[in-house]
Amino acid sequence: MMGFAIGTVFRLRMLLPILVLLLLLSILFALAGGFSFFQAVLLVVAVQAIVQSGYFAGLVARAVLAGILRE
């Protein structure tokens, strides 16, 4: 949901700081939870992929909506 909201409202300039923040939070969460290295890497990749795919969906939704409104 967060990535979708960012994609519909903001541009890439807003996505990058959020991804860095999520990276740091994911690493801290993995360290605090005692995750193994593989589990920590999997957690970080999953969080980044979910947010970025939501961002992409938001961009597509914004483009479709803009096309509909132009007609």
PLY file of the C-alpha trace (Angstrom):
ply
format ascii 1.0
element vertex 71
property float x
property float y
property float z
element edge 70
property int vertex1
property int vertex2
end_header
0.00 0.00 0.00
2.77 2.42 0.84
4.49 1.94 -2.51
1.20 2.39 -4.36
0.51 5.64 -2.52
4.02 6.92 -3.26
3.66 5.98 -6.94
0.36 7.78 -7.37
1.34 10.93 -5.50
5.13 11.37 -5.68
7.90 10.95 -8.18
11.15 8.98 -7.98
12.74 11.67 -5.81
10.48 10.64 -2.92
10.87 6.89 -3.45
14.64 6.80 -2.96
14.76 8.19 0.61
11.93 5.87 1.61
13.79 2.87 0.19
16.94 3.84 2.10
14.92 4.23 5.30
13.27 0.84 4.78
16.66 -0.73 4.10
18.02 0.54 7.40
14.88 -0.46 9.31
14.94 -3.93 7.76
18.57 -4.43 8.74
17.90 -3.26 12.29
14.87 -5.53 12.54
16.89 -8.51 11.28
19.69 -7.82 13.77
17.27 -7.36 16.67
15.40 -10.52 15.73
18.54 -12.63 15.55
18.00 -13.58 11.92
20.68 -15.53 10.09
22.51 -13.79 7.25
20.37 -15.54 4.62
17.15 -14.65 6.42
18.25 -11.03 6.77
19.06 -10.76 3.06
15.73 -12.35 2.20
13.91 -9.90 4.47
15.62 -6.86 2.92
14.99 -8.05 -0.64
11.35 -8.85 0.10
10.66 -5.45 1.68
12.34 -3.60 -1.18
10.55 -5.67 -3.84
7.13 -5.17 -2.25
7.52 -1.40 -2.01
8.95 -1.05 -5.52
6.25 -3.20 -7.12
3.62 -1.12 -5.31
5.33 2.03 -6.59
5.21 0.66 -10.14
1.50 -0.17 -9.77
0.92 3.38 -8.55
2.70 4.81 -11.58
0.60 2.67 -13.90
-2.59 3.69 -12.11
-1.66 7.36 -12.35
-0.88 7.03 -16.08
-4.16 5.23 -16.76
-6.13 7.81 -14.79
-4.39 10.66 -16.60
-5.24 9.04 -19.94
-8.88 8.65 -18.97
-9.15 12.24 -17.78
-7.62 13.58 -21.00
-10.32 11.95 -23.14
0 1
1 2
2 3
3 4
4 5
5 6
6 7
7 8
8 9
9 10
10 11
11 12
12 13
13 14
14 15
15 16
16 17
17 18
18 19
19 20
20 21
21 22
22 23
23 24
24 25
25 26
26 27
27 28
28 29
29 30
30 31
31 32
32 33
33 34
34 35
35 36
36 37
37 38
38 39
39 40
40 41
41 42
42 43
43 44
44 45
45 46
46 47
47 48
48 49
49 50
50 51
51 52
52 53
53 54
54 55
55 56
56 57
57 58
58 59
59 60
60 61
61 62
62 63
63 64
64 65
65 66
66 67
67 68
68 69
69 70
